[in-house]
């Protein structure tokens, strides 16, 4: 709420508040973000399904009731007022079936008992919280001792309750006994007198009672080593004293160290076995056996029956053959490292978040939305940092977006068209799909991203599909940002006369790539093919491919390649298969097979 943000000096920042979020959800029931419309301080939330309308309404009702409760639980108030308002909050926020109605009665009884002798004393919310903390804290229930069954209980006084076996768990240092920190509101703790309660002394007494109540066996467990580093950790101080006394009187080492892992060989000593788990025993035997190298990811190529091919599947394979093999052939999806959703008001945005805003701004500007209208809509989305930081970020992004708009606006004139493609691949197979973003005789795409290999390969495959279905002078124009701070960079591809044959070759490459992982990497293969196309030697091309392979964002960090070739793979893993002709390795053969036709039809540079 904006009123709550006033205490932090942010009274004019409605973004990322519950009020704005609920307004966006409820507006999303009746509208979407297509036209960048807004109402008041909120814009509609996209993709609110009809099945979510009831859920959104109930959430709005819950937040409204919580706001009403929090508004009344403010400032110093008499204790009787606190009891009345907390009882009202119970009725407003809770509900129980008839069989559990006693819980409401018990809660009201506790509130009444807590304020019974308070009179008209004024209390603040922290005072009420501290007053109720002790009354509402969990209490140990009555343990059923002497039943012959296993009884699990907290440490309770057992001075006169004998047991055959007593097992104490978790007597770790810095955990037991409980700390004796002084509460600032406890006046008696500032100057304690003899006979007052001391939690540490009480815990030591409870330990003594448990020890003395053991008849046949006493088992005490504590963490003896750090689970990560393995460094020894001492027991709790009272337990250490107990160990010292027993060692001094009875002699011998009574402490037994157990391994951390259940498959440790120490658990299966034939003379005195600690574990009888057969699966753990199998693990222990395997751990003591000879080390064998990891088997290959795929011992032999898989069979791939010829089927029809969809255009999106072919595009996905050409852009990333390894990912397509895992997804399309094996049905395996390698999850990406997803960041946790932050509920903080961001003061800085990372690169991906800036790209997301820039991409939305570019699409809006190409669709004729004024920059001022986009600013207003983006502020209401809640994605920008507050106040001046958000305004500066939008200004920075606008400079890059406007350069792309100036370059791409002429080729984006008029509404885009859509074409269906249908190519006969022979042997009864067909390639089908839909191509969007067609202006005249050009396939046009503009992105706020840096113009990368995936944009060029996507445009190339779609261009071949359109040219093979509708012969003619077709072009594919892809515009994006360039490397080394170039504001605009463009790839212009001209459809070759043999478009159908080239498309057939890509389909055959996909057929081969769905039987086994091909030695192709998106960045390294592109650099290698470009170097060879420019007339460089094999060694010079490999040098460039190695630079594209390594680095922070190189192919070696690709999670799909890591899944197949192992962690921190080296480019040499892709150079093992021999090639033919002028290319000594199959890596080079496939790189040139994929890229040489594209490079021969491409004009790359500023518009």
C-alpha positions in Angstrom: 0.0 0.0 0.0 1.1 3.5 -0.7 0.4 4.6 2.9 2.8 2.0 4.1 5.5 3.2 1.7 5.3 6.7 3.1 7.4 5.5 6.1 10.2 4.7 3.6 10.1 7.9 1.6 8.3 6.3 -1.4 4.8 7.8 -1.4 4.8 8.2 -5.2 5.8 4.7 -6.2 2.7 2.5 -6.7 4.6 -0.2 -8.6 4.9 -3.6 -7.0 2.3 -3.0 -4.3 -0.6 -5.3 -3.6 -3.0 -2.6 -4.7 -1.4 -2.3 -8.1 -1.0 -6.1 -8.5 -4.7 -6.7 -7.8 -5.7 -3.9 -10.1 -3.7 -5.5 -12.9 -5.2 -9.0 -12.2 -8.8 -7.6 -12.2 -8.3 -5.5 -15.3 -6.8 -8.5 -17.0 -10.2 -10.2 -16.7 -11.7 -7.7 -19.1 -8.8 -6.7 -21.3 -5.2 -7.6 -22.3 -2.0 -5.8 -23.0 -2.3 -5.8 -26.8 -3.2 -2.2 -27.2 -1.0 -1.0 -24.3 -4.2 0.5 -22.6 -4.3 1.3 -18.9 -6.7 2.5 -16.3 -5.6 4.7 -13.5 -2.3 3.5 -12.1 -2.5 -0.1 -13.5 -2.4 -1.8 -16.9 -4.2 -5.1 -17.6 -2.3 -8.3 -16.8 -2.1 -10.5 -19.9 -3.2 -14.2 -20.0 -5.8 -14.1 -17.3 -7.8 -17.2 -18.2 -11.5 -17.6 -17.6 -10.7 -20.3 -15.1 -8.7 -17.8 -13.1 -11.5 -15.3 -12.6 -12.9 -16.9 -9.5 -9.4 -17.3 -8.0 -8.6 -13.6 -8.7 -11.8 -12.5 -7.1 -11.1 -14.5 -4.0 -7.6 -13.2 -3.8 -8.9 -9.6 -4.0 -11.4 -10.4 -1.2 -8.6 -11.8 1.0 -6.3 -8.8 0.5 -9.2 -6.4 1.2 -10.0 -8.2 4.5 -6.3 -8.3 5.5 -6.0 -4.5 4.7 -9.0 -3.9 7.0 -7.5 -5.9 9.8 -4.0 -4.3 9.5 -5.6 -0.8 9.4 -7.2 -1.4 12.8 -4.1 -3.0 14.4 -2.1 0.2 14.4 -0.9 2.6 17.1 -1.1 2.3 20.9 -4.6 1.1 22.1 -6.0 -0.2 25.4 -5.7 -3.9 26.0 -9.5 -4.3 25.9 -9.6 -2.8 22.4 -6.8 -5.1 21.2 -8.8 -8.1 22.5 -12.0 -6.9 20.7 -10.2 -6.2 17.4 -8.3 -9.5 17.4 -11.5 -11.3 18.0 -13.1 -9.4 15.1 -10.0 -10.4 12.9 -10.6 -14.1 13.8 -14.2 -13.9 12.5 -13.0 -12.0 9.4 -10.0 -14.2 8.4 -10.7 -17.7 9.7 -13.4 -20.3 9.3 -13.6 -23.8 10.7 -16.1 -26.7 10.2 -18.7 -27.3 13.0 -16.7 -30.2 14.3 -13.7 -27.9 15.0 -15.7 -24.9 16.4 -14.0 -25.5 19.7 -10.8 -24.0 18.2 -12.5 -20.6 17.8 -13.8 -20.7 21.4 -10.3 -21.7 22.7 -8.7 -18.8 20.7 -11.1 -16.3 22.2 -10.5 -17.7 25.7 -6.7 -17.2 25.2 -7.3 -13.6 24.1 -9.5 -12.9 27.1 -7.1 -14.5 29.5 -4.1 -12.6 28.1 -5.8 -9.2 28.7 -7.8 -10.1 31.8 -5.8 -8.0 34.2 -4.5 -5.4 31.7 -7.2 -2.9 32.4 -6.8 0.2 30.2 -3.1 -0.1 29.8 -2.1 1.2 26.3 -0.2 -1.4 24.3 1.6 -1.3 20.9 1.5 -4.1 18.4 5.0 -5.4 19.4 3.8 -5.5 23.0 0.7 -7.6 22.0 2.9 -9.9 19.9 5.2 -10.5 22.8 2.3 -11.0 25.2 0.7 -13.6 23.0 3.9 -15.4 22.0 4.2 -17.4 25.2 0.4 -18.2 25.4 0.3 -19.4 21.8 3.6 -21.3 21.7 3.6 -25.0 21.2 3.6 -27.1 24.4 4.7 -30.7 24.7 1.8 -33.1 25.2 1.6 -35.7 27.8 3.8 -38.7 26.9 2.5 -42.2 27.3 5.4 -43.7 29.2 5.5 -47.3 30.5 3.3 -48.7 27.6 6.0 -51.0 26.2 6.0 -49.1 22.9 8.5 -46.7 21.4 7.8 -43.2 22.8 9.0 -40.1 21.1 9.0 -37.0 23.3 10.8 -33.8 24.1 13.1 -33.6 27.1 10.7 -33.6 30.0 11.4 -34.2 33.7 11.7 -38.0 34.1 13.3 -38.2 37.5 11.1 -41.0 38.7 10.2 -42.6 35.4 12.6 -45.5 34.6 13.1 -46.8 31.1 15.0 -49.8 29.7 16.5 -47.8 26.8 16.8 -44.0 26.5 18.0 -42.4 23.2 18.7 -38.7 23.1 19.0 -37.0 19.7 20.5 -33.7 18.6 22.8 -32.8 21.5 24.9 -30.6 19.3 27.1 -27.7 20.4 25.5 -24.3 20.2 22.0 -26.0 20.2 21.9 -27.6 23.6 21.5 -26.3 26.2 19.3 -23.4 25.1 20.7 -19.9 25.0 20.3 -17.5 27.9 19.9 -14.3 26.0 18.3 -11.4 27.9 15.0 -10.1 26.6 15.1 -6.3 26.6 11.5 -6.2 27.9 12.1 -8.6 30.8 12.8 -6.4 33.7 13.5 -9.3 36.1 16.2 -10.7 33.8 18.3 -7.5 34.1 19.0 -8.2 37.8 18.2 -11.9 38.4 17.8 -13.2 41.9 18.5 -16.7 43.3 15.8 -19.2 42.5 14.6 -17.6 39.2 14.3 -19.7 36.1 17.4 -20.4 34.1 16.8 -22.2 30.8 20.4 -23.5 30.5 20.4 -24.9 34.1 16.9 -26.4 33.4 18.3 -28.2 30.3 21.2 -29.6 32.2 18.8 -30.9 34.8 16.6 -32.5 32.1 19.7 -34.2 30.7 20.6 -35.5 34.1 17.1 -36.8 34.6 17.2 -38.6 31.2 20.6 -40.2 32.1 19.4 -41.4 35.5 16.2 -42.8 34.1 18.0 -45.2 31.7 18.0 -48.8 32.9 19.8 -51.0 30.3 21.0 -48.7 27.6 21.7 -45.0 27.1 22.3 -43.8 23.5 23.2 -40.1 22.9 23.6 -38.8 19.4 25.2 -35.6 18.2 26.8 -34.3 14.9 30.4 -35.1 15.2 31.7 -33.7 11.9 30.7 -31.0 9.5 28.6 -32.6 6.8 30.3 -30.5 4.1 33.9 -30.1 5.1 34.2 -33.2 7.4 35.9 -31.1 10.1 35.3 -32.5 13.6 32.7 -30.8 15.7 32.6 -31.0 19.5 29.5 -32.2 21.4 27.4 -30.0 23.6 29.2 -28.8 26.8 27.1 -30.9 29.2 27.5 -34.0 27.0 31.2 -33.4 26.8 31.4 -33.3 30.6 29.4 -36.5 30.8 31.8 -38.2 28.4 34.8 -37.0 30.5 33.3 -38.4 33.7 32.4 -41.8 32.2 35.9 -42.1 30.6 37.6 -41.2 33.9 35.6 -43.6 35.9 34.9 -46.6 33.6 37.9 -46.1 31.2 37.9 -46.8 27.5 36.5 -44.8 24.6 32.7 -44.9 24.6 32.2 -42.6 21.6 31.5 -44.4 18.3 31.8 -42.4 15.1 29.4 -43.4 12.3 30.0 -42.6 8.6 27.9 -39.9 7.0 26.9 -42.0 4.0 24.8 -45.2 4.4 27.0 -46.9 1.7 30.2 -46.3 3.6 32.3 -49.6 3.9 32.7 -49.0 7.6 29.0 -49.8 8.1 29.5 -53.4 7.0 32.3 -54.7 9.2 31.8 -58.4 9.3 32.8 -58.6 13.0 30.4 -55.9 14.1 28.1 -54.7 11.2 26.2 -51.5 11.8 23.8 -51.7 8.8 21.9 -54.5 7.2 20.7 -52.6 4.2 21.3 -54.7 1.1 21.2 -51.7 -1.4 23.7 -49.8 0.8 25.9 -52.9 0.8 25.8 -53.1 -3.0 26.8 -49.4 -3.0 29.7 -50.1 -0.7 31.0 -53.0 -2.8 30.7 -50.8 -6.0 32.7 -48.1 -4.3 35.5 -50.5 -3.5 35.6 -52.0 -7.0 37.7 -51.0 -9.9 36.9 -47.6 -11.5 35.6 -47.9 -15.0 35.3 -45.0 -17.5 31.8 -43.6 -18.2 30.1 -45.3 -21.1 29.5 -43.3 -24.2 26.3 -41.3 -24.3 25.0 -43.2 -27.3 26.8 -46.5 -28.1 25.3 -46.7 -31.6 23.2 -44.6 -33.9 19.4 -44.9 -33.5 17.0 -45.7 -36.3 14.9 -42.9 -37.6 12.0 -43.8 -39.9 11.3 -41.1 -42.5 8.3 -38.9 -41.6 6.8 -35.6 -42.5 8.7 -32.6 -41.1 7.2 -29.4 -39.7 8.9 -26.1 -40.3 9.3 -25.3 -36.6 11.0 -28.6 -36.0 13.4 -28.0 -38.9 14.2 -24.5 -37.7 14.8 -25.8 -34.2 17.2 -28.4 -35.5 19.2 -26.1 -37.7 19.6 -23.5 -35.0 20.7 -26.0 -32.3 21.1 -29.7 -33.6 22.0 -31.0 -30.1 19.0 -29.6 -28.4 16.8 -30.8 -31.2 18.2 -34.3 -30.9 17.5 -34.4 -27.2 14.0 -32.9 -27.5 12.7 -34.3 -30.8 14.3 -37.7 -30.8 14.7 -38.6 -27.1 12.0 -36.4 -25.5 14.5 -34.9 -23.1 14.3 -31.3 -22.0 17.3 -30.0 -20.1 16.0 -27.4 -17.6 17.6 -24.0 -17.4 18.8 -22.5 -14.2 15.8 -20.5 -13.2 16.3 -17.6 -10.9 14.0 -17.3 -7.9 11.2 -14.7 -8.4 12.2 -11.7 -6.3 9.6 -9.7 -4.4 11.9 -6.8 -3.8 11.6 -3.4 -5.5 14.5 -3.6 -7.9 16.9 -0.6 -8.1 19.0 -2.2 -10.8 17.9 -4.6 -13.7 20.1 -7.3 -15.2 20.8 -7.7 -18.9 17.9 -10.1 -19.5 15.4 -7.8 -17.8 16.7 -4.8 -19.8 16.4 -6.8 -23.0 12.8 -7.8 -22.2 11.8 -4.1 -21.9 13.8 -3.2 -25.0 12.1 -5.9 -27.0 8.6 -4.8 -25.9 9.5 -1.2 -26.7 10.8 -2.1 -30.2 7.7 -4.1 -31.1 5.5 -1.3 -29.8 7.3 1.4 -31.8 7.3 -0.7 -35.0 3.5 -1.0 -34.5 3.1 2.7 -34.4 2.8 3.3 -30.6 4.3 6.6 -29.6 7.2 6.5 -27.2 5.4 8.5 -24.6 2.5 6.0 -24.5 4.9 3.1 -24.2 6.6 4.9 -21.2 3.2 5.3 -19.4 2.3 1.6 -20.1 5.7 0.3 -18.9 5.6 2.3 -15.7 2.3 0.6 -14.9 3.7 -2.8 -15.6 5.9 -2.5 -12.6 9.1 -3.7 -14.3 11.1 -0.5 -13.9 13.2 0.7 -11.0 11.5 3.5 -9.0 11.7 7.2 -9.7 14.7 8.7 -11.5 16.4 5.3 -12.0 13.5 4.0 -14.1 13.3 7.2 -16.2 17.0 7.0 -16.9 16.8 3.4 -17.9 13.9 4.1 -20.3 15.9 6.9 -21.9 18.9 4.7 -22.3 16.9 1.9 -23.9 15.1 4.4 -26.2 18.3 5.5 -27.8 19.1 1.9 -28.9 15.5 1.2 -29.9 15.0 4.4 -32.0 18.1 3.5 -34.0 16.6 0.2 -34.8 13.2 1.8 -35.6 14.7 4.3 -38.0 16.5 1.4 -39.9 13.6 -1.0 -39.8 10.6 1.2 -40.3 10.8 1.4 -44.1 10.8 -2.4 -44.5 8.0 -2.8 -41.9 5.6 -0.7 -43.8 2.1 -2.0 -44.1 0.5 -4.9 -42.2 2.5 -8.2 -42.3 1.2 -11.2 -44.2 1.3 -14.9 -43.5 2.1 -17.6 -45.9 1.5 -21.4 -45.6 4.4 -23.5 -47.0 4.1 -27.0 -48.3 7.2 -28.6 -49.9 7.4 -32.1 -51.4 10.5 -33.8 -50.0 10.1 -37.0 -52.1 9.3 -40.5 -51.0 5.9 -39.3 -49.8 7.4 -36.9 -47.3 6.4 -33.2 -47.0 7.6 -30.1 -45.2 4.7 -28.0 -43.9 4.4 -24.9 -41.8 3.5 -21.2 -41.6 5.8 -18.2 -42.1 4.8 -14.8 -40.6 6.2 -11.3 -40.9 6.1 -11.1 -44.7 6.2 -7.6 -46.2 6.0 -7.6 -50.0 8.6 -10.1 -51.2 10.7 -10.0 -48.0 10.6 -12.0 -44.7 11.3 -9.3 -42.2 12.3 -9.7 -38.5 13.7 -7.1 -36.2 14.9 -7.7 -32.7 16.5 -5.8 -29.8 18.9 -8.7 -29.5 22.4 -8.7 -31.0 22.1 -10.2 -34.4 23.3 -13.8 -33.7 23.6 -17.1 -35.6 20.1 -18.2 -34.5 18.5 -15.2 -36.2 20.4 -15.8 -39.4 19.7 -19.5 -39.5 16.0 -19.1 -38.7 15.6 -16.5 -41.5 17.5 -18.8 -43.9 15.3 -21.9 -43.3 12.1 -19.9 -43.6 13.4 -18.2 -46.8 14.1 -21.6 -48.4 10.7 -22.9 -47.5 8.9 -19.9 -48.9 11.0 -19.8 -52.1 10.5 -23.6 -52.6 6.7 -23.2 -52.3 6.3 -19.8 -54.1 9.2 -19.4 -56.6 10.3 -15.8 -57.1 12.7 -13.1 -56.0 12.4 -13.5 -52.2 14.6 -12.0 -49.5 14.9 -12.4 -45.7 15.9 -9.3 -43.8 17.0 -9.7 -40.2 17.9 -6.6 -38.2 19.3 -6.3 -34.7 22.0 -4.7 -32.7 25.6 -5.3 -33.7 28.7 -6.3 -31.8 31.3 -3.8 -30.5 28.6 -1.2 -29.7 27.3 -1.0 -33.3 23.7 0.4 -33.0 22.3 -1.5 -36.0 23.4 -4.6 -37.9 21.5 -6.4 -40.7 21.6 -9.7 -42.5 20.0 -9.7 -46.0 19.6 -13.1 -47.5 18.6 -13.6 -51.2 16.7 -16.8 -52.1 18.9 -19.0 -54.4 17.4 -20.7 -57.4 18.1 -24.2 -55.9 16.0 -23.4 -52.7 14.2 -26.8 -52.8 17.4 -28.8 -53.1 19.1 -26.8 -50.3 16.0 -27.4 -48.2 16.1 -31.1 -49.0 19.7 -31.2 -47.9 18.8 -29.6 -44.5 16.1 -32.2 -44.0 18.6 -35.0 -44.7 21.0 -33.4 -42.2 18.2 -33.4 -39.7 17.4 -37.1 -40.4 21.1 -37.8 -39.6 21.1 -35.6 -36.6 18.1 -37.3 -35.0 19.9 -40.7 -35.0 23.0 -39.4 -33.0 24.4 -36.1 -31.7 26.2 -34.4 -34.5 29.6 -32.6 -34.0 28.0 -29.2 -34.4 28.1 -26.2 -32.0 26.2 -23.1 -32.7 29.0 -20.5 -32.2 32.1 -22.6 -33.0 30.7 -24.1 -36.2 29.6 -20.6 -37.5 33.0 -19.1 -36.9 34.8 -22.0 -38.5 32.6 -21.9 -41.6 32.9 -18.1 -41.9 36.7 -18.3 -41.6 36.9 -21.1 -44.3 34.5 -19.1 -46.5 36.9 -16.2 -46.3 39.8 -18.4 -47.5 41.5 -19.0 -44.1 43.3 -22.3 -43.5 41.9 -25.1 -41.4 44.2 -24.2 -38.5 43.2 -20.5 -38.6 39.5 -21.5 -38.7 39.9 -23.9 -35.7 41.7 -21.1 -33.8 38.6 -18.9 -34.2 36.3 -21.8 -33.3 38.1 -22.5 -30.1 37.7 -18.9 -29.0 33.9 -19.1 -29.8 33.8 -22.4 -27.9 35.4 -21.1 -24.7 34.6 -18.0 -22.7 31.8 -17.1 -20.3 29.1 -17.3 -22.9 30.8 -19.8 -25.3 29.5 -23.1 -26.5 31.2 -24.9 -23.6 28.6 -23.5 -21.2 25.7 -24.8 -23.3 23.7 -27.0 -21.0 22.7 -29.4 -23.9 26.3 -30.0 -24.9 27.3 -30.4 -21.3 24.6 -33.0 -20.9 26.0 -35.1 -23.7 29.8 -34.4 -23.4 30.1 -33.9 -19.7 31.0 -30.9 -17.5 33.5 -28.4 -19.0 33.7 -30.1 -22.4 36.6 -29.3 -24.8 36.2 -28.6 -28.5 38.4 -31.7 -29.1 35.3 -33.8 -28.3 33.8 -32.6 -31.5 36.9 -33.1 -33.6 37.3 -36.9 -33.1 35.4 -38.0 -36.2 37.4 -37.9 -39.5 36.2 -35.9 -42.4 36.8 -36.0 -46.1 38.1 -33.9 -49.0 39.5 -30.5 -48.0 38.1 -30.9 -44.4 40.1 -33.4 -42.3 37.4 -33.6 -39.6 33.6 -34.1 -39.8 33.2 -31.0 -37.6 34.4 -28.9 -40.5 32.4 -30.9 -43.1 29.1 -30.3 -41.3 29.9 -26.7 -40.5 30.5 -25.9 -44.1 27.5 -28.0 -45.3 25.3 -26.0 -43.0 26.7 -22.5 -43.4 28.3 -22.2 -46.9 25.0 -21.9 -48.9 23.9 -19.2 -46.4 27.1 -17.2 -46.5 27.0 -17.3 -50.3 23.5 -15.7 -50.3 24.0 -13.3 -47.4 25.0 -9.6 -47.3 25.9 -8.8 -43.7 26.6 -5.3 -42.4 25.0 -2.0 -41.5 21.8 -1.1 -43.3 
